[in-house]
Amino acid sequence: METILDIPIHEKEYSYLNLGPTHPATHGIFQNVLKMDGERIVESESTIGYIHRAFEKLAERKPFYQIPPITDRMNYCSSPINNMGWHMTVEKLIGAEIPKRVQYMRIIIMELARIADHLICNSVIGVDSGALTGYFYLFEQREAIYEIYEEICGARLTTNIGRIGGFERDFNETTWRKIENFVDVYSKVLAEFETLLNRNRIFVDRCVGAGPINAERALNYGFTGPNLRAAGVDYDVRVAYPYSGYEDFDFNIPVGTNGDTYDRYMVRSQEMWESLKIIKQALQKCERTGPFHADIPDFYLPPKEEVYTSMEALIYHFKIVMGETDKPIGEVYHSVEGGNGELGFYLVCDGGRQPYRLHFRRPCFIYYQAYGEMIKNGFLSDAILTLSSMNVIAGELDA
Amino acid sequence: MALTTDRVTEKLKEKFGDDIIDITLNYDFMTYTLKRERIIEVIRFLYDDEELKFQFLTTMCGMHFPDAKEQLGMVYQLHNMYENVRIRLKIFFPIEDANVPTLTGIFSTANWMERETYDFFGIIFTGHPNMKRILNIDDMDYFPMRKEYAIEDATRTDKDDTMFGRE
């Protein structure tokens, strides 16, 4: 049988399709100009930068304690991880000792954020392949996570959670109860969600072999996080360079083999189980009362009541807000395992009020450039699935 | 035997001797300052060497020090995933001659990273397949991350920040 692929190339007519910038299936502002041979993608070109907000430049005008709100707006599906990454970068620079309890509290928040991130990505793969039910079912759980954030810091999406040195206040009774409740409920919900999709014939047929990338190419393209692990490389910053006490926890790193959409889905799904395991361990290790910040008065704002009554607290308050605190001169790189890969902060400090240079290693920006190669010779509908399974977040891509 | 940064330093010194201007340890990162002309050769050597195998480019970024003689700089961070060793390479060069050879021949990921650096610092990567702006608009005629561009509009007179430690 002669197919369209057998026609000699010079006799073919290609059509051009402008996918995006604001196409609902791209979940953000991504423009891809596709050169199509029927339903098949021959070539593609991505244009990015539609929501570029110059974060690196903005950061050069902000004192250290005002930078977390910038990091919020990068990967806004898991902003607490970005916040913690920044706090830890500064703590590394100044050499602060963080109490174990604070570290474990941070781990609970970061793992909750990872679950929130992965559950969106996974349920959206479902939506893009035509299964809307799972999405609505899981989204209720994201609400539960946001309620926990809200209890801790008052915000939901762009959290600005925690401070340099710890948390602004201790977790209250309700927070602990909500976390325990979430762990309980979510394991049931996730198990049910998996029965909806994991072995679903339509879903499997759509996802297996869509947008694959092998380990070698993935490494060459600088992939990290679930996308790299789906290709079979077990690199995870939490294990390779443990931070915030991850070395005390027992968890596995799930890996895939083919690096296709189905593997990415499965890796994320398994990671959610591992995150639940970590949260359960952290709940056991973490006492319900105790210190909630490190003893670094030069960087951690004193309680407001003391500012009004004690001279020392007033001075520290003034120094922090006005940026008069002395900072070590040097450069530091710290990375955390973000929702979609290694989120790195390269900070050059000249001892001044603001960072001299702050560079964000944004995993999305780095791996999205492989998109053209991954969708080449595939179908348009696979390209949509590939995009959602890569979990490209426009905020992080364009920074 | 596990690879250590001391071993990396030893091998680099043996091979490139005079091309290494400076070696310092910044927190947990061994940092090598190199001559610009040799950067590709050094990275190629780090990539290909049987023992070193720095085959993952974590990140790269530009820097600008207006007061220095060699105003612009590039920072590369390489990672050996087999042994879990990370190093940082730096080069500095004058702003009038902001040309750096491209890394795209070794790492595909360098493509957009270099375009980003060009976009913000105006560093031109010679041999890059698609050297144009990536995040900013195409007809922008300056490089915004250079230090001479203040973040706030310099023509504004309604704001007086001298009270708050800003100039």
Interface residues (C-beta under 8 A of the other chain):
Chain A: I48 G49 H52 A54 E56 K57 L58 E60 R61 K92 L93 R217 L219 N220 Y221 G222 V233 Y235 A240 Y241 M322 G323 E324 G330 E331 V332 Y333 S335 E342 G344 Y346 V348 R353 R357 H359 R361 F365 I366 Y368 Q369 A370 D398 A399
Chain B: N26 Y27 F29 T31 Q55 F56 L57 T58 T59 C61 M63 H64 V75 Q77 M81 N84 R88 F107 S108 T109 N111 W112 M113 E116 F120 I134 L135 N136 I137 P144 M145 Y149 I151 E152 F164 G165
